[in-house]
Amino acid sequence: MMKKDSALYKAVLLAIVCTVCGLLLSLVNGVTKPIIERNAIAAVEASLKEIYPDGTFKDVTEDYISQDETGLIDGIYEAEGKGYIFTLHNKGYGGDFKFMIGYNNDGTVAGYKGLEHLETPGKGALCFEGDYVEQVKALTSSDPLPLITGSTITSAAVNDAVSAAKAIFNNIAGISYDPNAEPEKPAEPEAVALSEEDLSDRKASCDGEVCTALGFGGAENKAKVVVKDGKVESFEPEETGDFGDGMGEEAYSELERYIGATLDTKIDNVSGATETSKSFRAMIKAALEGGTSANEEKEEEVKLTLADEDYSSYAKPSCTEESRDGQVAVYACSATGFGEKVNKATITVDDAKVSAFVAEQTGDYGDEVGDKAYTDENYANYVGATLESTIDHLSGATITSKSFRAMVSEALKAFGGPAAINEEGSSSEGKQATGLIAEDLSAHKASAEVESNDGVTAVVNCTALGFGDKENKAKVTIDLETKTVKAFEVEKTGDYGDEVGDGAYSDDNLAMYNGIGQTAELDNVSGASITSQSFRAMIQAAFAACGE
């Protein structure tokens, strides 16, 4: 008989304990593994059934994901007896997107569907819509996906992700194919004269010789454009904006094509840099239409009064009344300045005249181009102004000056009184509602429930659908006396953590909602449009719940 303190006894005992533990772990794993697998399938089953409505699914990601060298495959699911479905992601022109594609066991495409994307309608969004979906469904696992004219970047990104899925599927199914087959490139549209080309979506503008326009991914490109005798004498883009993103850099090495260009010149895209090329042409066109370089005299502009000058197409001014004491009112105003940046100013109006104007050193301040507008000497030009006043541009800061005039005009119109009578002779009170109150945000299905209301302040709990139809939540505090938002507190749930809309949750961006009224005009946070809209929808619902 072995002694309990002998080495042999201890070794045998340890072996028995390990064996028992192993058996117990195996038993537990046998019970829990099917449950874990069912839960994983349940989370995506609704999407999978859009391809195989009566399918029975098994998550086989772990079995095959090691074969993916691209990192573009999110999940692999077997539809028993039918085929396989791959959930994929990549980055297109509008940012990250997700989609899925299914292959029948014979290699034909069973289905194709976009899951999440922020692509531009009529461009990148075409990759997940009707005609293109039908084209993909007519293919097999041996075919590259077609590219789309005007959406080359996004359709190429879709093809890259699908290529990763095809490699694994064809290996599973034993299908031979050419993995290096290139998708057929769409024919480039024939170049047209700059004067006839529609480049309005690039939002190009020039202040003197410095021009800006939107390039790849909405990045702001900037260039110095010198025009003489109606021709481009020099074109020098800064290596900023979309430079360095790996997509449009070729355009920065083929600049000679722009020298000598006139409005009648036809300029092709640089291959592989379509979006950057368009932004360059947009800046060239804007400079040529401006007519002169900085050292040439511009034709004298027709001066308009603040009441007559139309700022709606470029400056988009907005003012919120912060306080009013009899004939003195203070307004917090904003307007688009140089490079589409939002300038802000505090404007005091006394008896329909501006008595104080102070701009925040934010927005386009710091771009050098318009900085000379941010001085006390320039601010004095706006003091004493009425809607009948004319105010000159500040040389070298034309666009910034226009944004300042737009804010002054908007504040004077908001003040009301005889000076705010419009051309038809009716007061501004009869105008159609604008801003937040008029925005159609019904798609976000906002709801609001009043938590408390003491007649001075109301606290409202709100929800609205954000990115990916996830439910965002916020607590909105309304100042019932000033009819403005006193506080806006968002829960970091819903679409937070998807990265796509997280920028909207920063303290700086949330602060924009404090103090706004129902006529405020708010921009989307760049890269977080859907989340921004859900936030505005909740604020809109909060006002409605308070009877405002």
C-alpha atoms as one frame of an Amber mdcrd trajectory, in Angstrom:
protein
   0.000   0.000   0.000   1.369   3.428  -0.991   2.057   5.918   1.735   0.170
   9.216   1.389   3.350  11.209   1.699   5.197   9.244  -0.949   6.084  10.780
  -4.330   4.299   7.960  -6.158   1.053   8.549  -4.254   1.124  12.250  -4.995
   1.813  11.623  -8.676  -1.067   9.167  -8.979  -3.418  11.530  -7.108  -2.456
  14.456  -9.357  -3.073  12.329 -12.445  -6.520  11.352 -11.185  -7.438  14.998
 -10.387  -6.260  16.182 -13.811  -8.203  13.430 -15.533 -11.398  14.306 -13.628
 -10.967  18.038 -14.346 -10.382  17.319 -18.011 -13.537  15.233 -18.170 -15.543
  17.960 -16.413 -14.207  20.687 -18.751 -15.004  18.528 -21.742 -18.521  18.002
 -20.414 -19.038  21.732 -19.779 -17.661  22.597 -23.224 -19.976  20.054 -24.815
 -22.932  21.778 -23.145 -21.922  25.432 -23.662 -20.375  25.326 -27.144 -23.677
  24.769 -28.999 -25.271  27.576 -26.938 -22.460  30.008 -27.777 -22.681  29.091
 -31.458 -26.480  29.559 -31.488 -26.145  32.991 -29.846 -23.523  34.048 -32.393
 -25.745  32.978 -35.284 -28.822  34.661 -33.766 -27.084  38.063 -33.909 -26.729
  37.912 -37.705 -29.425  35.423 -38.705 -31.878  38.063 -39.883 -29.304  39.331
 -42.392 -28.294  35.826 -43.471 -31.917  34.900 -44.173 -32.102  37.729 -46.716
 -29.914  35.508 -48.896 -31.165  32.062 -47.816 -34.671  32.625 -46.297 -35.108
  28.980 -45.241 -31.445  28.290 -44.481 -29.972  26.604 -41.422 -26.735  28.369
 -40.559 -23.478  27.508 -38.882 -20.739  29.983 -37.970 -17.553  28.581 -39.527
 -15.465  31.736 -39.224 -12.891  30.150 -36.949 -12.451  27.252 -39.366 -11.395
  29.412 -42.305 -10.520  32.973 -41.171  -6.804  32.113 -40.920  -6.793  31.854
 -44.724  -7.734  35.539 -45.056  -4.577  37.571 -45.652  -6.439  40.856 -46.194
  -8.282  41.345 -42.901 -11.398  42.332 -44.863 -13.541  39.326 -43.856 -15.651
  39.755 -40.712 -17.563  36.455 -40.698 -18.103  33.220 -42.640 -21.377  31.304
 -42.332 -22.350  27.976 -43.863 -25.921  27.582 -45.061 -26.189  23.812 -44.696
 -26.639  22.108 -48.061 -26.809  25.437 -49.908 -23.626  27.506 -49.789 -21.660
  30.081 -47.806 -22.187  33.719 -46.820 -19.335  36.147 -46.122 -19.717  39.414
 -44.185 -17.084  41.890 -45.335 -15.852  45.443 -44.844 -13.564  47.962 -46.554
 -13.093  51.714 -46.968 -14.633  53.581 -49.878 -14.899  57.220 -50.916 -17.382
  58.017 -48.115 -15.571  56.052 -45.392 -15.918  52.545 -43.975 -18.682  50.290
 -45.266 -19.954  46.770 -44.558 -21.737  44.303 -46.845 -22.307  40.605 -47.429
 -22.148  38.226 -50.377 -23.345  34.627 -50.614 -22.185  31.843 -52.938 -24.160
  28.720 -53.791 -22.216  25.477 -53.662 -21.935  25.511 -57.473 -20.178  28.922
 -57.368 -23.067  31.103 -58.523 -23.806  34.209 -56.473 -26.738  33.607 -54.132
 -27.080  37.176 -52.918 -25.352  40.508 -52.346 -26.407  43.277 -49.941 -24.982
  46.433 -48.349 -25.206  46.492 -44.557 -23.744  49.867 -43.526 -22.296  52.730
 -45.579 -22.092  56.508 -45.839 -21.509  56.686 -49.572 -22.751  59.598 -51.673
 -26.142  58.995 -53.348 -25.718  58.636 -57.097 -22.033  57.800 -56.704 -20.563
  55.379 -54.153 -24.036  54.391 -52.956 -24.657  52.849 -56.391 -22.444  49.933
 -55.277 -25.239  48.755 -52.973 -28.295  49.564 -55.091 -30.587  47.960 -57.675
 -28.765  47.695 -61.008 -25.375  46.911 -59.498 -26.828  44.344 -57.078 -28.415
  42.542 -60.040 -25.116  42.626 -61.953 -23.304  41.015 -59.021 -25.995  38.367
 -58.579 -25.463  37.316 -62.216 -21.774  36.515 -61.558 -19.931  33.471 -60.222
 -17.101  33.000 -57.749 -14.675  33.051 -60.691 -15.636  36.561 -61.851 -14.223
  39.909 -60.709 -16.867  42.488 -59.846 -17.471  45.298 -62.348 -16.321  48.828
 -61.564 -18.742  51.756 -61.709 -18.060  54.981 -63.601 -18.017  57.844 -61.104
 -17.574  55.409 -58.224 -14.307  53.721 -59.078 -12.874  54.034 -55.554 -15.800
  52.410 -53.756 -16.501  49.731 -56.386 -12.791  48.793 -56.416 -12.880  48.512
 -52.615 -15.940  46.232 -52.862 -14.118  44.077 -55.412 -11.053  43.789 -53.134
 -13.163  42.523 -50.237 -15.079  40.095 -52.473 -11.773  38.782 -53.831 -10.816
  37.788 -50.283 -14.133  35.935 -49.913 -13.760  34.222 -53.304 -10.322  32.884
 -52.407 -11.700  31.061 -49.357 -14.963  29.939 -50.961 -13.295  28.528 -54.065
 -10.857  26.655 -51.851 -13.765  25.150 -49.881 -15.735  24.291 -53.021 -12.733
  23.091 -55.007 -13.338  25.604 -57.809 -10.414  26.647 -60.016 -10.283  30.315
 -61.059  -7.847  33.124 -61.896  -7.321  35.125 -58.688  -5.458  37.812 -60.661
  -8.322  38.547 -63.074  -8.811  42.318 -63.202 -12.267  43.917 -63.187 -13.114
  45.718 -66.397 -12.415  49.393 -65.945 -15.259  51.743 -66.869 -14.572  54.103
 -69.706 -13.519  57.549 -68.539 -16.088  60.182 -69.496 -14.916  62.414 -72.325
 -13.336  65.599 -71.031 -15.317  68.808 -71.522 -14.284  72.442 -71.410 -13.841
  73.841 -67.911 -16.572  76.383 -68.599 -19.058  73.538 -69.243 -17.950  71.070
 -66.546 -20.140  70.867 -63.443 -17.756  70.906 -60.479 -20.148  72.470 -57.991
 -19.860  69.520 -55.597 -16.182  70.473 -55.068 -17.273  73.760 -53.423 -14.309
  75.628 -54.860 -13.550  79.194 -53.809 -10.667  81.623 -54.237  -9.473  84.507
 -52.099  -6.953  86.323 -54.239  -4.547  83.678 -55.542  -5.324  81.139 -52.814
  -8.009  78.621 -53.798  -9.610  75.647 -52.042 -11.773  72.724 -53.197 -12.889
  69.362 -51.837 -10.822  66.371 -52.933 -10.799  62.679 -52.060 -12.820  61.791
 -48.975 -14.054  65.386 -48.626 -10.561  66.587 -47.646  -9.919  70.262 -48.374
  -7.225  70.799 -50.997  -5.531  74.162 -51.318  -3.483  75.694 -54.136  -1.977
  78.962 -55.274  -3.353  79.762 -58.731  -1.929  82.682 -60.707  -4.012  83.806
 -63.693  -2.816  86.292 -66.282  -4.595  87.386 -69.457  -7.253  84.717 -68.930
  -4.721  81.847 -68.706  -3.250  79.894 -65.812   0.315  81.105 -65.375   1.161
  78.863 -62.403  -0.552  76.210 -60.288   1.019  75.200 -56.963  -1.053  72.856
 -54.762  -0.069  72.395 -51.124   0.784  68.825 -50.145  -1.979  68.797 -47.557
  -5.689  67.930 -47.875  -5.966  64.503 -49.509  -2.195  64.283 -50.127  -0.753
  61.285 -48.312  -3.942  59.182 -48.266  -2.481  56.883 -50.914  -5.348  57.544
 -53.327  -4.757  60.875 -55.088  -1.031  61.475 -54.869  -0.463  60.831 -58.598
  -2.297  64.080 -59.312   0.390  66.057 -57.463   3.079  64.914 -59.919   1.286
  65.869 -63.158   0.754  69.583 -62.716   2.030  70.776 -66.093  -1.360  69.936
 -67.666  -2.891  72.970 -65.923  -0.375  75.564 -67.140  -1.833  77.709 -69.904
  -5.380  76.473 -69.277  -8.320  78.729 -70.107 -12.024  78.209 -69.523 -12.149
  76.577 -72.977  -9.489  73.978 -72.091 -10.384  70.293 -71.664  -8.360  68.563
 -68.922  -8.488  64.803 -68.321  -8.403  63.129 -64.912  -5.072  61.722 -63.766
  -5.464  57.921 -63.765  -5.969  56.653 -60.224  -6.599  60.161 -58.872 -10.007
  61.120 -60.242 -11.318  62.935 -57.159  -8.121  64.924 -56.606  -8.014  65.814
 -60.324 -11.556  67.173 -60.119 -10.651  69.311 -57.110  -7.674  70.741 -59.019
  -9.845  71.563 -62.033 -12.438  73.137 -59.737  -9.800  75.471 -58.273  -8.495
  76.314 -61.763 -12.035  77.050 -62.929 -12.811  79.203 -59.890  -9.608  81.194
 -60.421 -10.319  81.695 -64.134 -13.900  82.753 -63.461 -12.598  85.185 -60.858
 -10.924  86.782 -63.842  -7.635  88.138 -62.510  -4.610  87.418 -60.387  -3.720
  89.444 -57.320  -1.602  91.932 -59.314  -4.358  92.773 -61.816  -7.182  95.170
 -61.182 -10.562  93.513 -60.779 -13.616  95.041 -62.341 -15.301  97.155 -59.710
 -18.098  95.217 -58.046 -21.616  96.571 -57.761 -22.085  97.447 -54.095 -25.265
  96.189 -52.487 -26.844  97.081 -49.171 -26.812  94.501 -46.385 -30.537  93.992
 -47.016 -30.060  93.355 -50.744 -26.906  91.215 -50.763 -27.735  87.500 -51.076
 -25.629  85.382 -48.713 -27.761  82.218 -48.758 -25.773  80.313 -51.393 -22.358
  80.586 -49.764 -22.256  82.098 -46.263 -25.466  80.488 -44.939 -25.751  82.833
 -41.939 -27.644  81.971 -38.765 -28.276  84.009 -35.596 -29.768  83.111 -32.217
 -30.974  85.849 -29.897 -29.179  85.488 -26.563 -30.790  88.411 -24.754 -33.007
  91.441 -25.336 -33.613  94.490 -23.179 -36.023  96.833 -24.884 -34.354  98.095
 -28.046 -31.021  96.333 -27.359 -30.504  92.691 -28.384 -27.444  90.428 -28.385
 -27.080  87.700 -31.040 -24.796  84.682 -31.361 -24.224  84.317 -35.092 -22.431
  81.967 -37.474 -21.658  81.914 -41.202 -19.433  79.960 -43.588 -16.075  81.594
 -44.258 -12.920  80.696 -46.158 -12.518  76.972 -46.885 -16.111  76.233 -45.789
 -15.135  76.780 -42.142 -17.795  78.159 -39.791 -17.078  81.618 -38.414 -18.833
  82.898 -35.301 -19.469  86.351 -33.873 -21.368  88.095 -31.081 -23.340  91.052
 -32.435 -25.185  93.663 -30.397 -28.009  95.558 -32.113 -29.339  98.795 -30.594
 -32.461 100.281 -32.188 -31.851  98.525 -35.534 -28.161  99.534 -35.643 -25.094
  97.449 -34.848 -23.491  98.776 -31.666 -20.874  96.027 -31.206 -19.290  93.296
 -33.346 -16.770  90.774 -31.996 -15.714  87.671 -33.957 -14.385  84.529 -32.295
 -10.857  83.653 -33.372 -11.964  80.223 -34.588 -13.429  79.091 -37.933 -11.141
  80.286 -40.745  -8.912  82.215 -38.326  -5.370  80.869 -38.487  -5.497  80.138
 -42.238  -3.518  83.375 -42.782  -5.634  84.188 -45.822  -8.422  85.888 -43.865
  -6.708  86.688 -40.574  -6.512  90.444 -41.248 -10.325  90.544 -40.883  -9.987
  89.597 -37.209  -8.862  92.997 -35.900 -10.585  95.672 -33.811  -9.976  98.108
 -36.670 -11.976  95.915 -39.061 -14.698  95.207 -36.487 -15.276  98.984 -36.301
 -16.464  98.900 -39.942 -19.597  97.046 -38.824 -20.484  99.315 -35.884 -23.312
 101.671 -36.811 -24.428  99.513 -39.747 -28.107  99.151 -40.629 -29.700  97.006
 -43.316 -29.354  99.995 -45.671 -25.573 100.162 -45.191 -22.972  99.042 -47.763
 -19.705  97.617 -46.431 -16.647  97.000 -48.614 -14.672  93.759 -48.765 -11.435
  93.777 -46.830  -8.647  93.307 -49.411  -6.968  89.920 -48.940  -9.813  88.629
 -46.801 -12.760  88.753 -49.198 -14.518  85.548 -48.186 -14.063  86.146 -44.455
 -15.431  89.687 -44.931 -18.481  88.291 -46.704 -19.152  85.917 -43.805 -18.931
  88.845 -41.362 -21.354  90.942 -43.450 -23.697  87.972 -43.682 -23.797  87.643
 -39.877 -24.390  91.389 -39.464 -27.217  91.278 -42.012 -28.798  88.244 -40.328
 -28.620  89.860 -36.871 -30.264  93.063 -38.139 -33.014  91.061 -39.839 -33.538
  89.013 -36.661 -33.854  92.246 -34.661 -36.933  93.234 -36.702 -38.528  96.650
 -36.883 -38.885  98.937 -39.909 -35.449  98.028 -41.270 -36.408  94.362 -41.558
 -39.262  94.890 -44.035 -38.667  92.722 -47.091 -39.158  93.610 -50.741 -42.797
  92.646 -50.709 -43.425  95.042 -47.805 -44.222  92.323 -45.271 -42.327  91.993
 -42.013 -39.911  89.160 -41.280 -42.509  87.672 -38.932 -44.352  86.351 -41.989
 -41.390  84.375 -43.331 -41.551  80.633 -43.664 -39.893  78.880 -40.738 -36.264
  77.888 -41.296 -33.611  76.034 -39.370 -34.149  73.179 -36.959 -37.933  73.561
 -36.755 -38.296  73.152 -40.528 -35.835  70.282 -41.017 -37.404  66.950 -41.992
 -35.893  64.432 -39.565 -38.801  61.985 -39.543 -36.594  59.137 -40.785 -34.889
  59.080 -37.384 -38.176  58.290 -35.602 -37.458  60.504 -32.613 -39.555  60.253
 -29.446 -39.599  62.390 -26.327 -40.950  61.986 -22.790 -41.008  64.923 -20.355
 -39.294  63.965 -17.100 -39.985  67.255 -15.298 -41.416  70.710 -16.037 -41.552
  73.490 -13.416 -42.729  76.140 -15.862 -39.235  77.594 -16.202 -37.167  74.577
 -17.174 -38.181  71.245 -18.711 -36.128  68.058 -18.742 -36.965  65.683 -21.605
 -35.733  62.135 -22.222 -35.381  61.504 -25.945 -34.488  58.725 -28.379 -33.788
  58.667 -32.135 -32.324  56.271 -34.670 -28.667  56.892 -35.491 -26.116  55.140
 -37.678 -27.101  51.569 -38.565 -30.593  52.253 -37.131 -29.198  51.992 -33.609
 -31.162  53.826 -30.941 -29.413  56.903 -29.552 -30.555  58.441 -26.276 -30.187
  61.914 -24.784 -31.500  64.093 -21.973 -32.449  67.543 -23.274 -33.010  70.447
 -20.883 -35.117  73.274 -22.345 -35.183  76.836 -20.971 -38.873  77.618 -21.405
 -38.428  81.374 -20.988 -35.780  81.832 -23.709 -36.980  78.812 -25.710 -33.438
  77.512 -26.062 -31.543  74.336 -25.204 -30.006  74.690 -21.760 -28.201  71.324
 -21.760 -27.804  68.367 -24.109 -26.500  65.164 -22.525 -26.038  62.110 -24.767
 -25.613  58.554 -23.558 -22.575  56.857 -25.098 -24.637  53.903 -26.264 -26.583
  53.384 -29.496 -24.236  53.979 -32.437 -21.368  55.084 -30.183 -18.381  52.787
 -30.609 -19.024  52.169 -34.333 -16.223  54.675 -35.051 -18.225  56.036 -37.980
 -20.242  58.465 -35.832 -18.067  58.787 -32.735 -16.880  62.261 -33.698 -20.353
  63.618 -32.900 -19.950  62.574 -29.265 -16.967  64.831 -28.487 -17.431  67.571
 -25.903 -16.678  70.261 -28.504 -19.363  69.009 -30.875 -21.967  68.503 -28.142
 -21.384  72.072 -26.962 -22.806  73.416 -30.252 -26.303  72.450 -29.131 -26.253
  74.524 -25.925 -28.132  77.786 -26.337 -29.721  76.996 -29.691 -33.330  77.778
 -30.516 -35.698  76.221 -32.990 -34.509  78.429 -35.881 -30.859  77.467 -35.471
 -29.224  76.026 -38.586 -26.752  73.322 -37.623 -24.227  71.533 -39.816 -23.538
  67.815 -39.614 -20.305  66.828 -37.905 -17.927  65.725 -40.667 -17.876  61.924
 -40.884 -20.854  61.624 -38.521 -23.797  62.901 -40.583 -26.360  60.305 -39.521
 -25.479  60.574 -35.817 -25.652  64.388 -36.055 -29.101  64.176 -37.618 -30.294
  61.874 -34.829 -29.102  64.419 -32.252 -31.022  67.224 -33.993 -34.077  64.975
 -34.239 -34.039  64.475 -30.455 -33.742  68.222 -29.831 -36.588  68.837 -32.280
 -38.715  66.268 -30.442 -37.867  67.826 -27.065 -39.128  71.249 -28.187 -42.314
  69.641 -29.506 -42.877  67.766 -26.239 -42.672  71.074 -24.362 -45.275  72.603
 -26.649 -42.737  74.938 -28.224
